[in-house]
Amino acid sequence: MKKIGILSDTHDYWDKRYIPYLEVCDEIWHAGDIGSVVLTQRLEAIRPLRAVYGNCDGYPLRYNYGSYLFFELEQIKVLMTHIGGYPG
């Protein structure tokens, strides 16, 4: 079974203390409000990255990633999005 590191709402914040937790993962998933391409590059340097953009992300993150990502991993269907809906 794969180990997944799940992040969201980092807003470009990075701390090197994250590295030991992410290095033991097989993949990193970021569920939006990434903050910058620099952060995605840092994550990609550690492990393969799957990501979606969030409501605070601008270009080029919206160009590089979709608002949702649907995939299957180890026979489990996954739908990743930043905001699943708004109240009302």
Z-matrix of the N, CA and C atoms (Angstrom, degrees):
N
C 1 1.447
C 2 1.532 1 108.71
N 3 1.321 2 115.40 1 132.95
C 4 1.462 3 120.67 2 -179.52
C 5 1.526 4 111.26 3 -74.24
N 6 1.321 5 114.38 4 146.65
C 7 1.465 6 120.92 5 173.02
C 8 1.519 7 107.64 6 -98.12
N 9 1.329 8 115.60 7 131.07
C 10 1.459 9 122.13 8 -176.78
C 11 1.526 10 109.14 9 -117.36
N 12 1.321 11 115.96 10 130.86
C 13 1.462 12 121.44 11 171.38
C 14 1.516 13 108.16 12 -95.63
N 15 1.321 14 117.24 13 119.16
C 16 1.465 15 121.62 14 -175.32
C 17 1.531 16 109.62 15 -110.14
N 18 1.332 17 114.50 16 128.07
C 19 1.465 18 122.01 17 178.79
C 20 1.522 19 109.77 18 -129.15
N 21 1.308 20 115.99 19 157.55
C 22 1.459 21 121.98 20 172.53
C 23 1.524 22 108.06 21 -161.05
N 24 1.319 23 115.33 22 153.96
C 25 1.465 24 122.08 23 173.00
C 26 1.534 25 113.23 24 55.04
N 27 1.312 26 116.43 25 43.96
C 28 1.463 27 119.84 26 177.05
C 29 1.526 28 111.38 27 -77.13
N 30 1.329 29 117.74 28 -26.22
C 31 1.469 30 122.67 29 178.07
C 32 1.534 31 111.66 30 48.06
N 33 1.314 32 115.21 31 43.40
C 34 1.468 33 124.60 32 177.62
C 35 1.523 34 113.50 33 70.85
N 36 1.316 35 118.40 34 9.85
C 37 1.464 36 120.03 35 176.92
C 38 1.519 37 108.79 36 -80.15
N 39 1.311 38 117.09 37 134.77
C 40 1.457 39 122.40 38 178.74
C 41 1.521 40 109.43 39 -138.18
N 42 1.315 41 115.03 40 138.79
C 43 1.459 42 121.18 41 175.47
C 44 1.520 43 107.30 42 -135.83
N 45 1.303 44 117.20 43 128.97
C 46 1.464 45 120.46 44 -177.39
C 47 1.531 46 112.26 45 -61.86
N 48 1.323 47 117.39 46 -14.95
C 49 1.472 48 120.34 47 176.80
C 50 1.524 49 112.19 48 -67.60
N 51 1.342 50 117.94 49 -14.56
C 52 1.469 51 121.11 50 176.62
C 53 1.524 52 111.86 51 -70.61
N 54 1.323 53 116.48 52 -28.67
C 55 1.464 54 121.39 53 -169.55
C 56 1.529 55 113.48 54 -54.55
N 57 1.338 56 120.77 55 -49.37
C 58 1.465 57 118.87 56 -178.45
C 59 1.532 58 113.49 57 -60.72
N 60 1.330 59 116.78 58 -30.82
C 61 1.462 60 120.33 59 179.41
C 62 1.527 61 111.41 60 -73.73
N 63 1.325 62 116.50 61 -34.85
C 64 1.461 63 120.81 62 -177.81
C 65 1.521 64 112.71 63 -84.07
N 66 1.319 65 117.48 64 -28.54
C 67 1.468 66 120.46 65 -178.95
C 68 1.523 67 112.89 66 -64.02
N 69 1.310 68 117.79 67 -27.78
C 70 1.470 69 120.52 68 -179.23
C 71 1.528 70 112.16 69 -83.67
N 72 1.321 71 117.18 70 -3.60
C 73 1.466 72 122.11 71 179.47
C 74 1.524 73 110.20 72 -87.56
N 75 1.325 74 115.07 73 156.83
C 76 1.463 75 120.87 74 174.16
C 77 1.521 76 111.19 75 -85.75
N 78 1.332 77 116.31 76 -32.37
C 79 1.465 78 122.58 77 179.78
C 80 1.518 79 108.51 78 -143.72
N 81 1.330 80 115.34 79 158.19
C 82 1.461 81 122.03 80 172.32
C 83 1.521 82 107.30 81 -118.10
N 84 1.327 83 116.10 82 132.19
C 85 1.463 84 121.60 83 176.09
C 86 1.527 85 107.45 84 -116.10
N 87 1.329 86 116.07 85 132.15
C 88 1.468 87 120.66 86 176.71
C 89 1.523 88 107.85 87 -120.48
N 90 1.327 89 116.17 88 121.71
C 91 1.462 90 121.97 89 -174.20
C 92 1.524 91 113.07 90 -96.28
N 93 1.319 92 117.58 91 35.80
C 94 1.458 93 120.52 92 169.28
C 95 1.510 94 116.78 93 100.27
N 96 1.335 95 113.77 94 166.77
C 97 1.463 96 123.74 95 -168.99
C 98 1.528 97 108.85 96 54.76
N 99 1.316 98 112.90 97 54.53
C 100 1.460 99 122.63 98 -178.38
C 101 1.523 100 109.70 99 -69.12
N 102 1.316 101 116.54 100 -53.18
C 103 1.454 102 121.28 101 176.92
C 104 1.508 103 115.01 102 113.41
N 105 1.333 104 117.86 103 -43.78
C 106 1.464 105 119.16 104 -179.61
C 107 1.524 106 110.85 105 -164.55
N 108 1.316 107 114.42 106 160.13
C 109 1.460 108 120.90 107 175.55
C 110 1.529 109 110.05 108 -66.26
N 111 1.314 110 117.17 109 -30.40
C 112 1.467 111 120.58 110 178.41
C 113 1.526 112 110.14 111 -58.34
N 114 1.325 113 117.12 112 -40.94
C 115 1.461 114 120.25 113 179.14
C 116 1.524 115 110.82 114 -66.02
N 117 1.326 116 117.85 115 -42.18
C 118 1.473 117 118.92 116 178.35
C 119 1.524 118 110.39 117 -63.49
N 120 1.309 119 117.95 118 -36.33
C 121 1.469 120 120.74 119 177.69
C 122 1.524 121 111.21 120 -65.35
N 123 1.315 122 116.84 121 -39.16
C 124 1.474 123 119.93 122 176.39
C 125 1.523 124 110.89 123 -62.42
N 126 1.327 125 116.08 124 -43.86
C 127 1.462 126 119.95 125 -179.93
C 128 1.523 127 111.21 126 -66.58
N 129 1.334 128 116.85 127 -43.82
C 130 1.467 129 121.15 128 179.77
C 131 1.523 130 112.04 129 -63.14
N 132 1.316 131 117.35 130 -26.50
C 133 1.465 132 120.77 131 177.91
C 134 1.531 133 111.56 132 -72.01
N 135 1.338 134 116.18 133 -19.06
C 136 1.465 135 120.95 134 -179.35
C 137 1.526 136 110.82 135 -92.63
N 138 1.317 137 116.65 136 -52.34
C 139 1.466 138 122.63 137 -177.90
C 140 1.529 139 108.98 138 -152.28
N 141 1.343 140 117.45 139 164.90
C 142 1.467 141 119.48 140 175.14
C 143 1.535 142 110.27 141 -57.45
N 144 1.323 143 115.47 142 141.09
C 145 1.462 144 121.77 143 -174.73
C 146 1.518 145 110.83 144 -116.73
N 147 1.327 146 115.49 145 133.75
C 148 1.469 147 123.14 146 167.18
C 149 1.520 148 104.97 147 -117.24
N 150 1.324 149 116.58 148 134.65
C 151 1.464 150 118.43 149 -175.14
C 152 1.521 151 111.38 150 -152.27
N 153 1.322 152 114.50 151 158.86
C 154 1.462 153 123.46 152 170.51
C 155 1.525 154 106.82 153 -128.86
N 156 1.332 155 115.96 154 156.93
C 157 1.466 156 117.53 155 176.67
C 158 1.522 157 109.92 156 -85.88
N 159 1.326 158 114.98 157 157.40
C 160 1.453 159 121.39 158 177.42
C 161 1.516 160 111.30 159 -110.98
N 162 1.320 161 116.72 160 177.71
C 163 1.460 162 121.42 161 -176.09
C 164 1.529 163 112.79 162 -65.42
N 165 1.314 164 118.79 163 -20.36
C 166 1.474 165 121.63 164 178.25
C 167 1.523 166 113.21 165 -94.06
N 168 1.317 167 117.88 166 -6.59
C 169 1.466 168 121.10 167 -178.93
C 170 1.517 169 110.86 168 -84.48
N 171 1.315 170 115.82 169 137.84
C 172 1.458 171 121.40 170 177.78
C 173 1.516 172 110.89 171 -111.06
N 174 1.345 173 113.66 172 -165.10
C 175 1.453 174 119.50 173 175.17
C 176 1.524 175 106.63 174 -70.32
N 177 1.318 176 123.48 175 139.57
C 178 1.458 177 128.56 176 8.82
C 179 1.523 178 115.08 177 -93.20
N 180 1.350 179 119.04 178 0.82
C 181 1.465 180 119.11 179 -179.83
C 182 1.525 181 111.65 180 -61.64
N 183 1.333 182 116.92 181 -37.95
C 184 1.468 183 119.28 182 178.12
C 185 1.520 184 111.74 183 -69.51
N 186 1.318 185 116.83 184 -23.67
C 187 1.461 186 120.99 185 176.35
C 188 1.533 187 110.54 186 -78.30
N 189 1.329 188 116.43 187 -38.00
C 190 1.465 189 121.46 188 -176.17
C 191 1.522 190 114.03 189 -81.83
N 192 1.323 191 117.45 190 -26.53
C 193 1.464 192 121.99 191 -175.40
C 194 1.520 193 109.68 192 -131.06
N 195 1.317 194 115.89 193 154.98
C 196 1.454 195 120.89 194 178.92
C 197 1.520 196 111.92 195 -91.59
N 198 1.331 197 115.71 196 174.53
C 199 1.462 198 120.09 197 176.77
C 200 1.525 199 111.09 198 -78.32
N 201 1.320 200 116.16 199 -19.14
C 202 1.460 201 120.69 200 173.20
C 203 1.523 202 108.47 201 -145.77
N 204 1.316 203 115.16 202 159.88
C 205 1.458 204 121.49 203 178.80
C 206 1.517 205 107.63 204 -139.73
N 207 1.324 206 116.24 205 121.94
C 208 1.460 207 121.83 206 178.56
C 209 1.517 208 107.79 207 -113.63
N 210 1.320 209 116.60 208 128.30
C 211 1.460 210 121.00 209 178.93
C 212 1.525 211 109.06 210 -155.78
N 213 1.315 212 114.99 211 170.27
C 214 1.456 213 121.40 212 177.46
C 215 1.517 214 108.35 213 -120.49
N 216 1.313 215 116.05 214 134.42
C 217 1.455 216 122.02 215 179.31
C 218 1.521 217 108.04 216 -135.85
N 219 1.312 218 115.76 217 122.07
C 220 1.461 219 121.71 218 -179.44
C 221 1.530 220 111.16 219 50.64
N 222 1.306 221 115.36 220 48.06
C 223 1.467 222 124.70 221 177.29
C 224 1.530 223 113.10 222 63.32
N 225 1.317 224 116.99 223 21.76
C 226 1.469 225 121.69 224 174.97
C 227 1.519 226 107.62 225 -116.64
N 228 1.329 227 116.38 226 127.73
C 229 1.461 228 121.28 227 178.00
C 230 1.525 229 109.15 228 -83.06
N 231 1.321 230 115.37 229 131.72
C 232 1.466 231 121.44 230 -176.68
C 233 1.523 232 108.93 231 -124.59
N 234 1.316 233 116.48 232 133.10
C 235 1.459 234 122.77 233 171.38
C 236 1.523 235 106.71 234 -121.69
N 237 1.319 236 115.79 235 115.14
C 238 1.454 237 120.49 236 179.25
C 239 1.523 238 108.84 237 -108.93
N 240 1.324 239 116.04 238 132.00
C 241 1.455 240 122.69 239 175.79
C 242 1.522 241 107.66 240 -149.55
N 243 1.311 242 116.66 241 163.47
C 244 1.463 243 119.08 242 -179.22
C 245 1.524 244 111.05 243 -83.51
N 246 1.309 245 116.43 244 -51.56
C 247 1.463 246 121.35 245 179.88
C 248 1.518 247 107.47 246 -124.28
N 249 1.321 248 116.08 247 118.67
C 250 1.456 249 121.11 248 -176.30
C 251 1.514 250 113.96 249 -79.01
N 252 1.296 251 118.07 250 -7.76
C 253 1.457 252 122.74 251 -179.49
C 254 1.516 253 109.42 252 160.62
N 255 1.299 254 115.43 253 164.96
C 256 1.456 255 120.84 254 -179.89
C 257 1.521 256 108.96 255 -114.65
N 258 1.330 257 117.39 256 144.51
C 259 1.464 258 119.62 257 178.81
C 260 1.526 259 111.30 258 -61.68
N 261 1.302 260 114.46 259 146.08
C 262 1.456 261 119.73 260 175.41
C 263 1.442 262 110.89 261 88.52
